[in-house]
Amino acid sequence: MRLEGKVALISGGARGQGAAEARLFTQEGAAVVIGDILDDDGMKLEAEIRELGGQCTFVHLDVTDADQWETAVSEAVNRYGKLDILVNNAGIGSTNAGGVDAPRIHEAPVEVWDQIMDINGKGVFLGTRAAIGAMREAGGGSIINISSIAGLVGLSPGSGAGAAYASSKGAVRLLTKATAVQYASEGIRCNSVHPGYIDTAMTERMMSMPGMREMRVGSTPLGRIGTVDDIANGVLFLASDEASFMTGSELVIDGGYTAQ
């Protein structure tokens, strides 16, 4: 029960990595509000967690909408009394946009750049901004921003990571550090998580491209693709009081990829 008595809000929590985090958080004693644009998936997950005895509420959340963020934070406070944890998990990948995010900058469509930066960058900013007031009232909190190895190193064109995606995840990394420094005196911690190649619904299309899975496994020293549980366990640590002296840090969970 590492999160007993805590209240968490997880964006993009209806499926994949966010859903794994929601399940784990409730198993560890937290009350969880999951926000997503996938209403059917979100309501199914809420019902599943409640049937298992957990506290969970789904809210519709488009992370690019400031008003919807305010509503989601208010739902957490009104229903469960406070907000201790925010996981900015929602994001979009290079092949999940309206078009394809080209690996090389001169080929990147402007409209795809704007969409990816809006969701991956602005969405984290809006979530953080909305949560600060509630965390102040709670006496502190933990913000975990999901970045990527693409926010740490320049991946090759063959990796599948586009210019806009990498730039958006780099923005998340630096926004995390700014948040950590600005709010440390108020007991609000902020750290980023940098997954390597992970099997999720968002990466399914990329992984199915000819040779892509083999390339990614071959470039990962541990010799496998990561799972959503690999990431959720790291997020749990950062959310818990076990990480109370950790802020502005980067938790890299990539099977050794960036150690090369």
NORSUL-V109379 format. One record per helix or strand. SS is the DSSP state (h for helix, s for strand). FROM is the first residue (numbers start at 0). LEN is the number of residues. If there is no record, write none. Layout:
SS_FROM_LEN + SS_FROM_LEN
This chain:
s_6_5 + h_15_12 + s_30_6 + h_38_13 + s_54_6 + h_65_15 + s_84_4 + h_104_3 + h_109_29 + s_140_6 + h_148_3 + h_156_3 + h_162_24 + s_187_8 + s_197_1 + h_203_4 + h_211_7 + s_225_1 + h_227_12 + h_240_3 + s_249_4 + h_256_3
